[in-house]
């Protein structure tokens, strides 16, 4: 049940987001080229900063797509879970790249604030306006599946963040056009960096937790124990370990302490029912061991 079910989930998830990733990569790469050229000709740090951030997002989208494709790679003798963990590592890498981008933007913006350069505010606003359209459209492609996977959520957050950043640049360009306050370009750049920082922090925490085999955010260890202890015949549960195999799959191992009078047939039913319950709690692979005393069992599966 688990293998066929998870394979179906993987295939469906990949089919749903594959086109979204490809469209997102293509449109954003085109915009990076346009924005980068415009930034160089206008000497706008806000445009160049946003182009660098968008380029990092293009790389993130490409890595996320690669991670989804690797989910379909079969397990081997060396990698018994296949390459599913790459989806977690990619999410962590994406977050770390964005933090580096933030540092570079703040450093350059601080320098430009004291030494501002004349820049055409109207041109900046027009280019950034194109960015709002492209990022909003591509973000909507991930809206339906954003809560199903960390990498999809990462892509959605990045693209929506880019849309809001472009909006800020449009406003900054309008202010520069009417006031000739060229230092506004640096202020907008720093605002962009702070926005990226806050939007990336949760992604970093979530991906780091999964990389360290922490309990996934949407799973409660206490709820797992409570459910197990409520089953007739189960006296206690311990040695519970829950971790993420990928950004879409979770696994668990646990020891069940059964009552003395639990038969072999009842034991198998307990295991089956609990695995079914845990599946509804987003745990796709459950390994349950049992402990009991003074019970003779001839079944190989007990």
GUTI-621045 format. One record per residue (C-alpha): x, y, z; residue number from 1. Coordinates in steps of 0.001 Angstrom, whole numbers, plus 500000, padded with zeros to 6 digits. Layout:
+--------+--------+--------+-----+
|      x |      y |      z | num |
+--------+--------+--------+-----+
|      X |      Y |      Z | NUM |
...
+--------+--------+--------+-----+
//
This chain:
+--------+--------+--------+-----+
|      x |      y |      z | num |
+--------+--------+--------+-----+
| 500000 | 500000 | 500000 |   1 |
| 502653 | 502508 | 501025 |   2 |
| 504937 | 502083 | 497996 |   3 |
| 502190 | 502293 | 495382 |   4 |
| 500440 | 505099 | 497241 |   5 |
| 503535 | 507248 | 497606 |   6 |
| 504585 | 506586 | 494008 |   7 |
| 501172 | 507834 | 492880 |   8 |
| 501489 | 510912 | 495106 |   9 |
| 504950 | 511668 | 493728 |  10 |
| 503827 | 511324 | 490117 |  11 |
| 500747 | 513488 | 490650 |  12 |
| 502750 | 516160 | 492474 |  13 |
| 505401 | 516250 | 489762 |  14 |
| 502832 | 516466 | 486983 |  15 |
| 501062 | 519355 | 488737 |  16 |
| 504144 | 521501 | 489263 |  17 |
| 506435 | 520520 | 486416 |  18 |
| 504900 | 522978 | 483936 |  19 |
| 504741 | 525695 | 486612 |  20 |
| 508465 | 525384 | 487286 |  21 |
| 509385 | 525447 | 483601 |  22 |
| 507209 | 528508 | 482894 |  23 |
| 508496 | 530229 | 486015 |  24 |
| 512120 | 529584 | 485112 |  25 |
| 511663 | 530806 | 481525 |  26 |
| 509766 | 534013 | 482334 |  27 |
| 511974 | 534985 | 485263 |  28 |
| 515181 | 534324 | 483369 |  29 |
| 513944 | 536610 | 480587 |  30 |
| 513099 | 539295 | 483139 |  31 |
| 516508 | 538961 | 484832 |  32 |
| 518176 | 539737 | 481503 |  33 |
| 515910 | 542752 | 480884 |  34 |
| 516254 | 544065 | 484438 |  35 |
| 520013 | 543517 | 484536 |  36 |
| 520569 | 545407 | 481283 |  37 |
| 518271 | 548225 | 482432 |  38 |
| 520056 | 548408 | 485769 |  39 |
| 523469 | 548701 | 484119 |  40 |
| 522348 | 551431 | 481718 |  41 |
| 520494 | 553445 | 484384 |  42 |
| 523023 | 552765 | 487177 |  43 |
| 520107 | 551763 | 489419 |  44 |
| 521188 | 549678 | 492398 |  45 |
| 517600 | 548732 | 493177 |  46 |
| 517168 | 547222 | 489694 |  47 |
| 520531 | 545443 | 489833 |  48 |
| 519780 | 544167 | 493347 |  49 |
| 516407 | 542876 | 492257 |  50 |
| 517965 | 541316 | 489144 |  51 |
| 520476 | 539491 | 491362 |  52 |
| 517689 | 538355 | 493648 |  53 |
| 515598 | 537185 | 490689 |  54 |
| 518587 | 535326 | 489273 |  55 |
| 518948 | 533522 | 492616 |  56 |
| 515247 | 532657 | 492399 |  57 |
| 515707 | 531260 | 488891 |  58 |
| 518441 | 529030 | 490266 |  59 |
| 516181 | 528058 | 493159 |  60 |
| 513353 | 527136 | 490793 |  61 |
| 515726 | 525071 | 488669 |  62 |
| 517076 | 523225 | 491723 |  63 |
| 513552 | 522641 | 493036 |  64 |
| 512507 | 521163 | 489690 |  65 |
| 515579 | 518929 | 489762 |  66 |
| 514683 | 517829 | 493294 |  67 |
| 511171 | 516887 | 492190 |  68 |
| 512549 | 514838 | 489329 |  69 |
| 514929 | 513067 | 491692 |  70 |
| 511929 | 512034 | 493806 |  71 |
| 511082 | 509571 | 491031 |  72 |
| 514523 | 507940 | 491034 |  73 |
| 514304 | 504418 | 492451 |  74 |
| 516182 | 503376 | 495555 |  75 |
| 519519 | 501585 | 495321 |  76 |
| 521652 | 499451 | 497617 |  77 |
| 523574 | 502563 | 498666 |  78 |
| 520627 | 504976 | 498737 |  79 |
| 517717 | 502962 | 500100 |  80 |
| 515430 | 506016 | 500079 |  81 |
| 516589 | 507035 | 496617 |  82 |
| 517445 | 510724 | 496285 |  83 |
| 514353 | 512080 | 498002 |  84 |
| 516365 | 513955 | 500617 |  85 |
| 517708 | 516261 | 497908 |  86 |
| 514399 | 518138 | 498007 |  87 |
| 515171 | 519127 | 501617 |  88 |
| 518781 | 520023 | 500863 |  89 |
| 517679 | 522186 | 497928 |  90 |
| 515250 | 524114 | 500153 |  91 |
| 518052 | 524704 | 502680 |  92 |
| 520463 | 525781 | 499938 |  93 |
| 517887 | 528199 | 498502 |  94 |
| 517460 | 529869 | 501884 |  95 |
| 521215 | 530199 | 502401 |  96 |
| 521707 | 531727 | 498938 |  97 |
| 519070 | 534346 | 499671 |  98 |
| 520845 | 535325 | 502900 |  99 |
| 524066 | 535861 | 500943 | 100 |
| 522157 | 538005 | 498437 | 101 |
| 520746 | 540078 | 501313 | 102 |
| 524237 | 540768 | 502659 | 103 |
| 525517 | 541899 | 499256 | 104 |
| 522545 | 544210 | 498690 | 105 |
| 522848 | 545888 | 502097 | 106 |
| 526609 | 546398 | 501680 | 107 |
| 526295 | 548087 | 498277 | 108 |
| 523195 | 550067 | 499239 | 109 |
| 524944 | 551530 | 502305 | 110 |
| 527782 | 552723 | 500081 | 111 |
| 525430 | 554205 | 497459 | 112 |
| 523391 | 556003 | 500119 | 113 |
| 526311 | 558340 | 500852 | 114 |
| 527371 | 558584 | 497214 | 115 |
| 524115 | 558589 | 495195 | 116 |
| 524185 | 558651 | 491404 | 117 |
| 521654 | 560343 | 489082 | 118 |
| 519213 | 557725 | 487777 | 119 |
| 516047 | 557882 | 485583 | 120 |
| 513140 | 557198 | 487931 | 121 |
| 510563 | 556681 | 485158 | 122 |
| 512599 | 553955 | 483431 | 123 |
| 513085 | 552180 | 486766 | 124 |
| 509341 | 552205 | 487443 | 125 |
| 508481 | 550822 | 483996 | 126 |
| 510976 | 547951 | 484257 | 127 |
| 509859 | 547113 | 487786 | 128 |
| 506226 | 547205 | 486645 | 129 |
| 506998 | 544436 | 484165 | 130 |
| 508445 | 542495 | 487109 | 131 |
| 505190 | 542793 | 489057 | 132 |
| 503259 | 541197 | 486198 | 133 |
| 505744 | 538361 | 485565 | 134 |
| 506238 | 537440 | 489223 | 135 |
| 502522 | 537603 | 490071 | 136 |
| 501546 | 535402 | 487130 | 137 |
| 504192 | 532766 | 487868 | 138 |
| 503418 | 532812 | 491621 | 139 |
| 499770 | 532002 | 490888 | 140 |
| 500913 | 528832 | 489105 | 141 |
| 502118 | 527494 | 492474 | 142 |
| 499187 | 528757 | 494580 | 143 |
| 497159 | 525526 | 494545 | 144 |
| 499997 | 523262 | 495696 | 145 |
| 501944 | 525655 | 497946 | 146 |
| 500887 | 523938 | 501195 | 147 |
| 501729 | 520429 | 499966 | 148 |
| 505498 | 520711 | 499716 | 149 |
| 508291 | 522877 | 501141 | 150 |
| 509896 | 523514 | 497762 | 151 |
| 506608 | 524545 | 496155 | 152 |
| 505951 | 526856 | 499089 | 153 |
| 509481 | 528220 | 498717 | 154 |
| 508882 | 528959 | 495026 | 155 |
| 505547 | 530624 | 495757 | 156 |
| 506993 | 532786 | 498555 | 157 |
| 509976 | 533810 | 496432 | 158 |
| 507823 | 534861 | 493500 | 159 |
| 505295 | 536735 | 495616 | 160 |
| 508162 | 538437 | 497442 | 161 |
| 509596 | 539465 | 494081 | 162 |
| 506246 | 540958 | 493074 | 163 |
| 506097 | 543074 | 496243 | 164 |
| 509735 | 544053 | 495826 | 165 |
| 509023 | 545207 | 492265 | 166 |
| 506110 | 547243 | 493599 | 167 |
| 508465 | 548948 | 496038 | 168 |
| 510891 | 549714 | 493220 | 169 |
| 508054 | 551204 | 491141 | 170 |
| 507157 | 553516 | 494030 | 171 |
| 510820 | 554412 | 494527 | 172 |
| 511209 | 555206 | 490835 | 173 |
| 508186 | 557493 | 490895 | 174 |
| 509570 | 559352 | 493921 | 175 |
| 512942 | 559774 | 492198 | 176 |
| 511260 | 560987 | 489001 | 177 |
| 509362 | 563776 | 490758 | 178 |
| 511829 | 564749 | 493522 | 179 |
| 515287 | 563817 | 492182 | 180 |
| 516089 | 562294 | 495571 | 181 |
| 518521 | 559761 | 494165 | 182 |
| 519336 | 558342 | 497588 | 183 |
| 515840 | 556795 | 497559 | 184 |
| 517300 | 554099 | 495292 | 185 |
| 519519 | 552919 | 498164 | 186 |
| 516644 | 553073 | 500646 | 187 |
| 514507 | 550916 | 498358 | 188 |
| 517404 | 548451 | 497980 | 189 |
| 517785 | 548102 | 501750 | 190 |
| 514000 | 547686 | 502088 | 191 |
| 514207 | 544927 | 499480 | 192 |
| 516943 | 543211 | 501492 | 193 |
| 514969 | 543392 | 504761 | 194 |
| 511862 | 542014 | 503031 | 195 |
| 513861 | 539096 | 501639 | 196 |
| 515372 | 538470 | 505077 | 197 |
| 512035 | 538126 | 506848 | 198 |
| 510410 | 536052 | 504114 | 199 |
| 513384 | 533666 | 504036 | 200 |
| 513790 | 533153 | 507793 | 201 |
| 510943 | 530651 | 508168 | 202 |
| 512091 | 528730 | 505104 | 203 |
| 515576 | 528485 | 506600 | 204 |
| 514253 | 527221 | 509934 | 205 |
| 511969 | 524656 | 508314 | 206 |
| 514552 | 523269 | 505900 | 207 |
| 517250 | 523184 | 508591 | 208 |
| 514944 | 521249 | 510914 | 209 |
| 514237 | 518648 | 508239 | 210 |
| 517932 | 518436 | 507317 | 211 |
| 518700 | 517569 | 510949 | 212 |
| 515955 | 514902 | 510951 | 213 |
| 513773 | 516943 | 513268 | 214 |
| 510045 | 516260 | 513555 | 215 |
| 508317 | 517947 | 510578 | 216 |
| 506419 | 521113 | 511415 | 217 |
| 502967 | 519710 | 510624 | 218 |
| 503356 | 516634 | 512870 | 219 |
| 502951 | 516477 | 516667 | 220 |
| 504917 | 513848 | 518568 | 221 |
| 502447 | 514082 | 521478 | 222 |
| 499498 | 513463 | 519134 | 223 |
| 501195 | 510351 | 517774 | 224 |
| 501727 | 508956 | 521272 | 225 |
| 498180 | 509808 | 522336 | 226 |
| 496654 | 508045 | 519335 | 227 |
| 498753 | 504932 | 519932 | 228 |
| 497886 | 504750 | 523644 | 229 |
| 494162 | 505032 | 522934 | 230 |
| 494160 | 501792 | 520936 | 231 |
| 492825 | 498768 | 522841 | 232 |
| 495673 | 496467 | 523768 | 233 |
| 498387 | 499142 | 523652 | 234 |
| 499717 | 499912 | 527132 | 235 |
| 502448 | 502333 | 526134 | 236 |
| 504597 | 503602 | 523261 | 237 |
| 508223 | 504685 | 523382 | 238 |
| 511364 | 505087 | 521264 | 239 |
| 509333 | 507170 | 518820 | 240 |
| 511362 | 508728 | 516012 | 241 |
| 509830 | 510848 | 513242 | 242 |
| 511760 | 512407 | 510378 | 243 |
| 511332 | 513642 | 506822 | 244 |
| 512427 | 511509 | 503878 | 245 |
| 511710 | 514385 | 501514 | 246 |
| 509692 | 517599 | 501541 | 247 |
| 506576 | 515505 | 500849 | 248 |
| 507166 | 512232 | 502730 | 249 |
| 507728 | 511414 | 506385 | 250 |
| 508762 | 508242 | 508207 | 251 |
| 508449 | 506948 | 511761 | 252 |
| 509664 | 504123 | 513973 | 253 |
| 508189 | 503260 | 517367 | 254 |
| 508040 | 500512 | 519989 | 255 |
| 504575 | 499478 | 521167 | 256 |
| 504100 | 497862 | 524568 | 257 |
| 501141 | 495480 | 524279 | 258 |
| 499051 | 493851 | 526947 | 259 |
| 499839 | 490266 | 528015 | 260 |
| 496633 | 488874 | 526562 | 261 |
| 496931 | 490398 | 523103 | 262 |
| 496893 | 487613 | 520496 | 263 |
| 499048 | 487496 | 517391 | 264 |
| 496041 | 488314 | 515198 | 265 |
| 495135 | 491281 | 517379 | 266 |
| 498730 | 492479 | 517270 | 267 |
| 498727 | 492517 | 513488 | 268 |
| 495416 | 494401 | 513450 | 269 |
| 496798 | 496978 | 515888 | 270 |
| 499804 | 497572 | 513651 | 271 |
| 497654 | 497819 | 510530 | 272 |
| 495159 | 500229 | 512094 | 273 |
| 497856 | 502458 | 513572 | 274 |
| 499730 | 502679 | 510274 | 275 |
| 496478 | 503733 | 508634 | 276 |
| 495896 | 506397 | 511299 | 277 |
| 499461 | 507662 | 510971 | 278 |
| 499061 | 507915 | 507201 | 279 |
| 496276 | 510438 | 507774 | 280 |
| 498740 | 512380 | 509926 | 281 |
| 501139 | 512664 | 506978 | 282 |
| 503408 | 509802 | 508038 | 283 |
| 503848 | 507653 | 504947 | 284 |
| 506262 | 505000 | 506222 | 285 |
| 505694 | 503513 | 509695 | 286 |
| 507814 | 500768 | 511281 | 287 |
| 506240 | 499470 | 514483 | 288 |
| 507952 | 497015 | 516812 | 289 |
| 506117 | 495343 | 519687 | 290 |
| 507069 | 494309 | 523202 | 291 |
| 505101 | 492087 | 525603 | 292 |
| 505715 | 489456 | 528232 | 293 |
| 504551 | 485872 | 528824 | 294 |
| 502909 | 485502 | 525420 | 295 |
| 503770 | 482585 | 523155 | 296 |
| 503485 | 483409 | 519476 | 297 |
| 504208 | 481063 | 516609 | 298 |
| 503591 | 483627 | 513900 | 299 |
| 506690 | 484826 | 512076 | 300 |
| 505161 | 488288 | 511729 | 301 |
| 504524 | 488838 | 515449 | 302 |
+--------+--------+--------+-----+
//
